[in-house]
Amino acid sequence: MKLDQRFKLVLASLAAAAALPFGAQAQTRGGTLNMIVQPEPPVIVTAINQQAPTQFVAGKIFESLFTYSADLKPQPSLAKSYDVSADGLTYTFHLQEGVKWQDGQPFTADDVVFSLADMLPKTHARARVLLNQFVASVGKTDDLTVVVKLKTPFPAFLLAFEPGFAPIMPKHIYAGTDYMNNPANQKPVGTGPFIFKEWKRGEYIKLVRNPNYWKAGKPYLDELIFNVIPDSASRAVAFERGSVDVLRGGDVDNVDVKRLRALPNVKYTTAGWEMFSPQAYLLMNMRKPPFDNVKVRQAVMAALNRKLIVDNIFFGLGKPSTGPLVSTEMFYDKNTPALDFNMKKARELIKESGIKPGDYTIRQLAFPYGATWDRLGEYVKQALEQLGFKVDTEATDAGGWASRTGNWDFDITLNFTYQYGDPALGVQRLYVGSNIVKGTPFANVQGYNNPDLDKLWNEAASEVDKAKRQALYSKIQSALVSDVANGYLLDLEYPTLYRAKVHNLVKTAIGLNESFDDVYIDK
């Protein structure tokens, strides 16, 4: 791999442009942006919780080395540029000067080294897989230069530094502490443009402008309010009445999107999800009967009409999944043999499995992300009952769902996860045996174990030849579909609706998880 000096210069020039004073860009300064966070997150520190609501709020407080353009090219954040050695094993990151933590302490290379080498491998399931498997060492040459040495080439490495995947954490606050129970988890301190101000549980989370933010003149907004509103109908009414300015995908029932989109002075986009490529799927706990039986899992897949799910439950916002990779993900293979909807075949597979469905009462852990997911859970329940199972649905909140799923306390549950541009970053973590770990719902919580496939995952992640990578990932996709390593349901599409007076809301591949340092409101 050659040193890309031209790209280094592009990053540096972009960093300089980002630091221009606000007056040079004619943005309006001041104002409050009202949004919705739902469900209410258990915590707003992405190093210890990666649920979607956490990433949404915490992205304004914590930053990483980069953000990403819509075509997934790194853009400067805490790193202003980088170099890559000719053999692709050494990455040198040059950090921004004059950055301070929100408590006034200086940000240095020590914070990056601490985050990547110490904290994240212990607290962050996705980061754990990447850092433990591929990173040989993380060090610094001075206070503004970090050097990461890899064990083997890893083509996806530069995609791993968005704020949800690799938030940079303050060493002076977390080093030597119990990370999961540090008091700062309740009053987070980052380098971002907005500072945590107040969290009134059940009502709102408030962030305010960071007056010492390292980008001169930014942010433009005075404060961000994340409103907690209990049901989708009330959230739709709040947007209609103007008490909130932005709706994220999932904030309102999909059936309401078309009507709200038609309101005066409302803008709509599905951009800003290029990095995430979210997929919804059914988790089946494979550690015990009946879902330890592959024939039963295949029967469940054959009993689920994914086109009906897309058309009638998600109202067209998505497309049926054909396997573990969404259709927009790198190395997606459209020719992977799919398990199609066929209730007759599903009943035949149950007979072949040798089990008696009536002997089982399936505990379905509800997925507490709104009415659309409630309906999906009800549909899954009905499909299983058609196969002869009894199903009990157990209600919970977002924190309870994360805890129970992460500790394998379920028979089935729904989930959606982000694929992060490359299978080595966002998909591998869900299937390799090394990531069968308790404590997070975004690991291999279903208990799928295939050592032969683990070898292919590792080989594909390190392969630098794109055609060879494709061949390896095609094999992996076929095996995962055949084994029903997860119940693949749909490639999600998320709309964002917002007032026309709001500007620069969606500008990058991480969309509303961005820092909002550039967002402004017309007065």
C-alpha positions, 0 to 999 in steps of 0.5 A: 500500500502506497503512502497517499500523500495527496489524501493526507493533503486533502484531509489537512485542507478540509480541516482548515476549512472546518476551522473557518469562523462562522461569520465567513459562512453566513450561518445563523448563530443561536437557537435550540434544536428540539429532537426526539430520542426513543426509546430513552437510552440507558446511558449516553456513553458509546464506549459502554453502550452502542444502542442506537439512541445512545449513539444519537445523543453521544455523537454530539459529546464524544468524537473519534479520529474521523467522520466519513463522506457519503462514499465512506472516505475518511474526513478529519475529526480528532485526526487531521491526517494520516499516513499508511506504510507501504506494507499496510501494517503501520498507520500514523495519525496526526492529531488536531492541535489545541483540542481540550476535553470539556472539563478543560484538560488537554486532549493528547495522544495519550487519550487515543492510546488509552481508548484504543489499547485499554478501554474499548477492548474491554467495554465495546464488543465491536471494537474488541473484535477488531482491536484484539484480532488485528492490532499488534500495538498502539503507541505515540511518538509525541503528544499529537502523533499516534502510531498503530501497528497491525498484525496483518493487513486489514483493508477495513481499518480506516472505516473503524473510526467514527464516534460510535465505533471508536469514541475517544475517551478521556484517560484522566477520567477513566484510567484505573477505574471501573469503566462500567460504573465510573460516575462520568458515565452519568455526566459524560465528558467528551471533546465534542461541540456540545456539553452534557447539561441535564437529564430529566429521566422520562422527559428530556436530555439537554446538551449546551454549546461547548464554548471552548470547542476546538473548531473556531466559531462552532457550534452555531446552536445554543442547545440541543434538546432530546425529548422523551415522548412515550408513544409514536402517535404523540411523537407525530403530534409533536412534530405536526405542532412544531414542538420538535424540529426533527424526526429520525427513522423510527421516531414515528410509525412508518404509516405516518411518514407519508402524511408528515412528509407532506406538511408545509416546510418539511424536508425529507431524506433517506441519506445519512445511513451509508456507513450503517446499512442497518439490518433487522433480524430475528435472534434465536438462542441456539444454546438449547432446544428447540433452536439448537436444531438447524431444521427448526431454524430453517422452518422459522425462516420459511414461515416468515413472509419478509415481503409482507413484513416490508410492505405491511409492517414497515410500509415499504421502508426497506427491502427483504433481506436475502442473507447476513449482508444487506444489499448495499454492503461491500461484498454482498452476493445477490446470488446467495441461495435464499430461504424463501417464504413457504409455509408448507415447507416450514411444516415439513422442516418441523417434521424433519427436525424430530421435535414436537412444537407443542412441547415448547413455550417460546419466550419472546423478549419484546424489542422496545423500539416502537409500534412498528417493532411491536407489530413485527413481534406480534407477526413473528409470534403468529408465525411460530404459533402456526408451526405449533409452538406456544409463545409468551411475549415478555415486555421490557424497556431499552435497558432491560432488553440490552441487559437480557439479550446481552446475557442470553436471557431469551429464546427469541428476540428482534434486533437491528445492527449496523454493518459499518461499510465492510463485513469485517467491521459490522457483520463478522462480530455477530457470528465468530466464536471469539465474540460469544461474550456476555454483556452486550446485545451486539455480539454473537449472542445467539451462540452460533459456533462454526470454527471452519467459518471463523477461519474464513472470516479471519482470512477474508478480513486480512485479504487485500485482493478484492476478488479473493475477498469477494469469493471468501465472503460469498462462501460465508454468506451461503453458509450462514443462510443455510445454517440460519445463523440469524433470522434475516428479515429486512434491509432497513431504510430510515427517513429523516423529516425536519423543518426547512429552517434547519440546515446542514442536518445530514451531511455525512455517512453517519447522518444524525449521529454526527456532532451537529457542529455545523447545524444552524437554524434560520431565525 
